[in-house]
Amino acid sequence: MSPMHDVHHISVYIARRPTEVYAFASDPRNLPRWAAGLARSEVRKDGDEWVADAPFGKVKVRFAPQNSFGVMDHDVKLESGITVHNPMRVMPNGEGSEFVFTLIRRPEMSDGQLAQDKAAVESDLKTLKDLLERR
């Protein structure tokens, strides 16, 4: 049995219906508009994966199939060959939505790297919130 990992659930309230949030956030073509931590420029489809230029190099992203549960889990394959699983969900919260990204600390991550990743996710979720609440 492998050791337990340090897990951080990072969430933001978005004053839009979950179906609207899901429709926007689950479309990989929208990633450059809100997920700077993953895609700095246009993403392109390559088979059943999406290729993006992340701040840390070229990545391949594979998303969970479209679903009615708000699940947007995605695997990010780094140039090093390591694949990082990123659970992500949108769920109803009153009239709006709760958007949750689960950051799982990888064994090789330092405290500083974890803090950087957490700050990047928080920034991306704030961008998503601002973008969707303005629409």
GROMACS elastic network, one bead per residue, 0.5 to 0.9 nm:
[ bonds ]
;  ai    aj funct       b0    kb
    1     4     6  0.89756   500
    2     5     6  0.89501   500
    4     7     6  0.89611   500
    5   104     6  0.65869   500
    5   105     6  0.60454   500
    5   106     6  0.72041   500
    5   107     6  0.75355   500
    6   103     6  0.84763   500
    6   104     6  0.60755   500
    6   105     6  0.52964   500
    6   106     6  0.81353   500
    7   102     6  0.68936   500
    7   103     6  0.58081   500
    7   105     6  0.61868   500
    8   101     6  0.82884   500
    8   102     6  0.57281   500
    8   103     6  0.50727   500
    8   104     6  0.64585   500
    8   105     6  0.81294   500
    8   118     6  0.80990   500
    9   100     6  0.64381   500
    9   101     6  0.58892   500
    9   103     6  0.62829   500
    9   104     6  0.86766   500
   10    99     6  0.82788   500
   10   100     6  0.56241   500
   10   101     6  0.52578   500
   10   102     6  0.61666   500
   10   103     6  0.73379   500
   10   118     6  0.78243   500
   10   121     6  0.75065   500
   10   122     6  0.68476   500
   10   125     6  0.85241   500
   11    98     6  0.66288   500
   11    99     6  0.53637   500
   11   101     6  0.62536   500
   11   102     6  0.85042   500
   11   122     6  0.78840   500
   11   125     6  0.75260   500
   12    97     6  0.83152   500
   12    98     6  0.58270   500
   12    99     6  0.53960   500
   12   100     6  0.67697   500
   12   122     6  0.83194   500
   12   125     6  0.65259   500
   12   126     6  0.72454   500
   12   129     6  0.73753   500
   13    16     6  0.88816   500
   13    93     6  0.77317   500
   13    96     6  0.72287   500
   13    97     6  0.57474   500
   13    99     6  0.63473   500
   13   100     6  0.89725   500
   13   129     6  0.74307   500
   14    17     6  0.81182   500
   14    18     6  0.86641   500
   14    21     6  0.79946   500
   14    93     6  0.88017   500
   14    96     6  0.58734   500
   14    97     6  0.51640   500
   14    98     6  0.62793   500
   14    99     6  0.71757   500
   14   128     6  0.83711   500
   14   129     6  0.53525   500
   14   130     6  0.83167   500
   14   132     6  0.74714   500
   14   133     6  0.68984   500
   15    95     6  0.70777   500
   15    97     6  0.63474   500
   15    98     6  0.88500   500
   15   129     6  0.78963   500
   15   132     6  0.80204   500
   15   133     6  0.61272   500
   16    19     6  0.83627   500
   16    20     6  0.65463   500
   16    21     6  0.65244   500
   16    95     6  0.73455   500
   16    97     6  0.61422   500
   16   129     6  0.89148   500
   16   132     6  0.71036   500
   16   133     6  0.66979   500
   17    20     6  0.53942   500
   17    21     6  0.64028   500
   17    22     6  0.86682   500
   17    91     6  0.89601   500
   17    92     6  0.72741   500
   17    93     6  0.88255   500
   17    95     6  0.67339   500
   17    97     6  0.59038   500
   18    21     6  0.50249   500
   18    22     6  0.58959   500
   18    23     6  0.84120   500
   18    70     6  0.74165   500
   18    90     6  0.61532   500
   18    91     6  0.59625   500
   18    92     6  0.57970   500
   18    93     6  0.85204   500
   18    96     6  0.66549   500
   18    97     6  0.51916   500
   18    98     6  0.79413   500
   18    99     6  0.86547   500
   19    22     6  0.51115   500
   19    23     6  0.60257   500
   19    24     6  0.87092   500
   19    68     6  0.84507   500
   19    70     6  0.77742   500
   19    90     6  0.85931   500
   19    91     6  0.89762   500
   19    97     6  0.89693   500
   20    23     6  0.51382   500
   20    24     6  0.63929   500
   20    25     6  0.86010   500
   20   132     6  0.85883   500
   21    24     6  0.53883   500
   21    25     6  0.59428   500
   21    26     6  0.81865   500
   21    70     6  0.88681   500
   21    90     6  0.72448   500
   21    97     6  0.75481   500
   21    99     6  0.83686   500
   21   128     6  0.89019   500
   21   132     6  0.72908   500
   22    25     6  0.52011   500
   22    26     6  0.55029   500
   22    27     6  0.82481   500
   22    70     6  0.60747   500
   22    71     6  0.83489   500
   22    72     6  0.80244   500
   22    89     6  0.84176   500
   22    90     6  0.65403   500
   23    26     6  0.57097   500
   23    27     6  0.66053   500
   24    27     6  0.56814   500
   24    28     6  0.86969   500
   24    30     6  0.68180   500
   24   132     6  0.83929   500
   25    28     6  0.74132   500
   25    30     6  0.68238   500
   25    31     6  0.73708   500
   25    34     6  0.85714   500
   25    72     6  0.80558   500
   25   128     6  0.80330   500
   26    29     6  0.88147   500
   26    30     6  0.81209   500
   26    31     6  0.86641   500
   26    63     6  0.81188   500
   26    66     6  0.77809   500
   26    70     6  0.86867   500
   26    71     6  0.85671   500
   26    72     6  0.60335   500
   27    30     6  0.56982   500
   27    31     6  0.73577   500
   28    31     6  0.52992   500
   28    32     6  0.84296   500
   28    43     6  0.70862   500
   28    44     6  0.85777   500
   28    45     6  0.88494   500
   28    50     6  0.73206   500
   28    61     6  0.87923   500
   28    63     6  0.83572   500
   29    32     6  0.72488   500
   29    33     6  0.85840   500
   29    42     6  0.71007   500
   29    43     6  0.60273   500
   29    44     6  0.76389   500
   29    45     6  0.89674   500
   29    50     6  0.89396   500
   30    33     6  0.54962   500
   30    34     6  0.71171   500
   30    35     6  0.83257   500
   30    42     6  0.85779   500
   30    43     6  0.85165   500
   31    34     6  0.55751   500
   31    35     6  0.50802   500
   31    36     6  0.75587   500
   31    38     6  0.75048   500
   31    39     6  0.60322   500
   31    40     6  0.83457   500
   31    41     6  0.85311   500
   31    42     6  0.80869   500
   31    43     6  0.75561   500
   32    35     6  0.56841   500
   32    36     6  0.61212   500
   32    38     6  0.78363   500
   32    39     6  0.50144   500
   32    40     6  0.54594   500
   32    41     6  0.54639   500
   32    42     6  0.61883   500
   32    43     6  0.74343   500
   32    52     6  0.88504   500
   33    36     6  0.74752   500
   33    39     6  0.85141   500
   33    40     6  0.84944   500
   33    41     6  0.86479   500
   33   127     6  0.82543   500
   33   128     6  0.80749   500
   33   131     6  0.84056   500
   34    37     6  0.86932   500
   34    39     6  0.85534   500
   34   123     6  0.89587   500
   34   124     6  0.56887   500
   34   125     6  0.75003   500
   34   126     6  0.85459   500
   34   127     6  0.54753   500
   34   128     6  0.52620   500
   34   129     6  0.89578   500
   34   131     6  0.77239   500
   35    38     6  0.55066   500
   35    39     6  0.59921   500
   35    40     6  0.77648   500
   35   120     6  0.88185   500
   35   121     6  0.80426   500
   35   123     6  0.85859   500
   35   124     6  0.51166   500
   35   125     6  0.77915   500
   35   127     6  0.78892   500
   35   128     6  0.78073   500
   36    39     6  0.52690   500
   36    40     6  0.53498   500
   36    41     6  0.85660   500
   36    54     6  0.75676   500
   36    55     6  0.78525   500
   36   120     6  0.79678   500
   36   121     6  0.89129   500
   36   123     6  0.85606   500
   36   124     6  0.64102   500
   37    40     6  0.75184   500
   37    54     6  0.65144   500
   37    55     6  0.65683   500
   37    56     6  0.87573   500
   37   117     6  0.82089   500
   37   120     6  0.58873   500
   37   121     6  0.69503   500
   37   123     6  0.86343   500
   37   124     6  0.69467   500
   38    52     6  0.72251   500
   38    53     6  0.72924   500
   38    55     6  0.69552   500
   38    56     6  0.85200   500
   38    59     6  0.81585   500
   38    76     6  0.88348   500
   39    42     6  0.72355   500
   39    43     6  0.69823   500
   39    51     6  0.88706   500
   39    52     6  0.53412   500
   39    53     6  0.53809   500
   39    55     6  0.74791   500
   39    59     6  0.87034   500
   40    43     6  0.86295   500
   40    52     6  0.75412   500
   40    53     6  0.58517   500
   40    54     6  0.58146   500
   40    55     6  0.69089   500
   41    52     6  0.71412   500
   41    53     6  0.63798   500
   41    54     6  0.82434   500
   42    51     6  0.88332   500
   42    52     6  0.69453   500
   42    53     6  0.79789   500
   43    50     6  0.63054   500
   43    51     6  0.55486   500
   43    53     6  0.75068   500
   44    49     6  0.85384   500
   44    50     6  0.54623   500
   44    51     6  0.53353   500
   44    52     6  0.68880   500
   45    48     6  0.71014   500
   45    49     6  0.59988   500
   45    51     6  0.63214   500
   46    49     6  0.52394   500
   46    50     6  0.56181   500
   46    51     6  0.66743   500
   46    60     6  0.86643   500
   47    50     6  0.77980   500
   48    61     6  0.89074   500
   48    62     6  0.68533   500
   48    63     6  0.86349   500
   49    60     6  0.61477   500
   49    61     6  0.54614   500
   49    63     6  0.76369   500
   50    59     6  0.82180   500
   50    60     6  0.55311   500
   50    61     6  0.50006   500
   50    62     6  0.64239   500
   50    63     6  0.85666   500
   51    58     6  0.70825   500
   51    59     6  0.57870   500
   51    61     6  0.62967   500
   52    57     6  0.84804   500
   52    58     6  0.58166   500
   52    59     6  0.53893   500
   52    60     6  0.64149   500
   52    61     6  0.75317   500
   53    56     6  0.79101   500
   53    57     6  0.58599   500
   53    59     6  0.62916   500
   53    60     6  0.89473   500
   54    57     6  0.51531   500
   54    58     6  0.58118   500
   54    59     6  0.64769   500
   55    58     6  0.83062   500
   56    59     6  0.84444   500
   56    78     6  0.84597   500
   56    79     6  0.89143   500
   57    78     6  0.74844   500
   57    79     6  0.67804   500
   58    77     6  0.88617   500
   58    78     6  0.69941   500
   58    79     6  0.62810   500
   59    76     6  0.64045   500
   59    77     6  0.55688   500
   59    78     6  0.50649   500
   59    79     6  0.63020   500
   60    75     6  0.80962   500
   60    76     6  0.57354   500
   60    77     6  0.50658   500
   60    78     6  0.69241   500
   60    79     6  0.84618   500
   61    74     6  0.65868   500
   61    75     6  0.56374   500
   61    77     6  0.63308   500
   62    73     6  0.86112   500
   62    74     6  0.54467   500
   62    75     6  0.52542   500
   62    76     6  0.66931   500
   62    77     6  0.83680   500
   63    66     6  0.84494   500
   63    72     6  0.64850   500
   63    73     6  0.59893   500
   63    75     6  0.65764   500
   63    76     6  0.88964   500
   64    67     6  0.81132   500
   64    71     6  0.71241   500
   64    72     6  0.57621   500
   64    73     6  0.54325   500
   64    74     6  0.59927   500
   64    75     6  0.85704   500
   65    71     6  0.86120   500
   65    72     6  0.80544   500
   65    73     6  0.89707   500
   66    69     6  0.89178   500
   66    70     6  0.85811   500
   66    71     6  0.80294   500
   66    72     6  0.79839   500
   67    70     6  0.66073   500
   67    71     6  0.67893   500
   67    72     6  0.85344   500
   68    71     6  0.78032   500
   69    72     6  0.89789   500
   69    89     6  0.82126   500
   69    90     6  0.80858   500
   69    91     6  0.79102   500
   70    88     6  0.83990   500
   70    89     6  0.53586   500
   70    91     6  0.62860   500
   71    87     6  0.78735   500
   71    88     6  0.61917   500
   71    90     6  0.67760   500
   71    91     6  0.88534   500
   72    86     6  0.86554   500
   72    87     6  0.69330   500
   72    88     6  0.50379   500
   72    89     6  0.56316   500
   72    90     6  0.79601   500
   73    85     6  0.74192   500
   73    86     6  0.56132   500
   73    89     6  0.72218   500
   73   101     6  0.88736   500
   74    84     6  0.83646   500
   74    85     6  0.60584   500
   74    86     6  0.53092   500
   74    87     6  0.65648   500
   74    88     6  0.75639   500
   75    83     6  0.62883   500
   75    84     6  0.55168   500
   75    86     6  0.60222   500
   75    87     6  0.86069   500
   76    82     6  0.82437   500
   76    83     6  0.54315   500
   76    84     6  0.51163   500
   76    85     6  0.64905   500
   76    86     6  0.76263   500
   77    80     6  0.80471   500
   77    81     6  0.61642   500
   77    82     6  0.57673   500
   77    84     6  0.63607   500
   77    85     6  0.88263   500
   78    81     6  0.53792   500
   78    82     6  0.54161   500
   78    83     6  0.61425   500
   78    84     6  0.78009   500
   79    82     6  0.74063   500
   80    83     6  0.87545   500
   84   104     6  0.87906   500
   84   106     6  0.83471   500
   85   103     6  0.89889   500
   85   104     6  0.81576   500
   86   101     6  0.73211   500
   86   102     6  0.63952   500
   86   103     6  0.67299   500
   86   104     6  0.75561   500
   87   100     6  0.82890   500
   87   101     6  0.61015   500
   87   102     6  0.53277   500
   87   103     6  0.76814   500
   87   104     6  0.88074   500
   88    99     6  0.76262   500
   88   100     6  0.56754   500
   88   102     6  0.62131   500
   89    98     6  0.81587   500
   89    99     6  0.58684   500
   89   100     6  0.52732   500
   89   101     6  0.66444   500
   89   102     6  0.87316   500
   90    97     6  0.64231   500
   90    98     6  0.56593   500
   90   100     6  0.62927   500
   90   101     6  0.89299   500
   91    96     6  0.86125   500
   91    97     6  0.55180   500
   91    98     6  0.53015   500
   91    99     6  0.65820   500
   91   100     6  0.82905   500
   92    95     6  0.73784   500
   92    96     6  0.61042   500
   92    98     6  0.61662   500
   92    99     6  0.88967   500
   93    96     6  0.52587   500
   93    98     6  0.56732   500
   94    97     6  0.72749   500
   99   125     6  0.79003   500
   99   129     6  0.89698   500
  100   125     6  0.87239   500
  101   121     6  0.76853   500
  101   125     6  0.85012   500
  103   114     6  0.87742   500
  103   117     6  0.80645   500
  103   118     6  0.72350   500
  103   121     6  0.83430   500
  105   108     6  0.82838   500
  105   109     6  0.65122   500
  105   110     6  0.89781   500
  105   114     6  0.66555   500
  106   109     6  0.54907   500
  106   110     6  0.89688   500
  106   114     6  0.86861   500
  107   110     6  0.84275   500
  109   112     6  0.79220   500
  109   113     6  0.57882   500
  109   114     6  0.62318   500
  110   113     6  0.51380   500
  110   114     6  0.62302   500
  110   115     6  0.86056   500
  111   114     6  0.51184   500
  111   115     6  0.61594   500
  111   116     6  0.86253   500
  112   115     6  0.50973   500
  112   116     6  0.61655   500
  112   117     6  0.86429   500
  113   117     6  0.61240   500
  113   118     6  0.85346   500
  114   117     6  0.51050   500
  114   118     6  0.60939   500
  114   119     6  0.85758   500
  115   118     6  0.50864   500
  115   119     6  0.61295   500
  115   120     6  0.85849   500
  116   119     6  0.51502   500
  116   120     6  0.61440   500
  116   121     6  0.86962   500
  117   120     6  0.50574   500
  117   121     6  0.62270   500
  117   122     6  0.86257   500
  118   121     6  0.52031   500
  118   122     6  0.61778   500
  118   123     6  0.86027   500
  119   122     6  0.50789   500
  119   123     6  0.61175   500
  119   124     6  0.86305   500
  120   123     6  0.51101   500
  120   124     6  0.61909   500
  120   125     6  0.86804   500
  121   124     6  0.50475   500
  121   125     6  0.61336   500
  121   126     6  0.85621   500
  122   125     6  0.52106   500
  122   126     6  0.62030   500
  122   127     6  0.86831   500
  123   126     6  0.51388   500
  123   127     6  0.62689   500
  123   128     6  0.87233   500
  124   127     6  0.50428   500
  124   128     6  0.62229   500
  124   129     6  0.86605   500
  125   129     6  0.61295   500
  125   130     6  0.85950   500
  126   129     6  0.50467   500
  126   130     6  0.61276   500
  126   131     6  0.84820   500
  127   130     6  0.51541   500
  127   131     6  0.59920   500
  127   132     6  0.85494   500
  128   131     6  0.51338   500
  128   132     6  0.60860   500
  128   133     6  0.84446   500
  129   132     6  0.53483   500
  129   133     6  0.59620   500
  129   134     6  0.85026   500
  130   133     6  0.53253   500
  130   134     6  0.61701   500
  130   135     6  0.88075   500
  131   134     6  0.54443   500
  131   135     6  0.65261   500
  132   135     6  0.52834   500
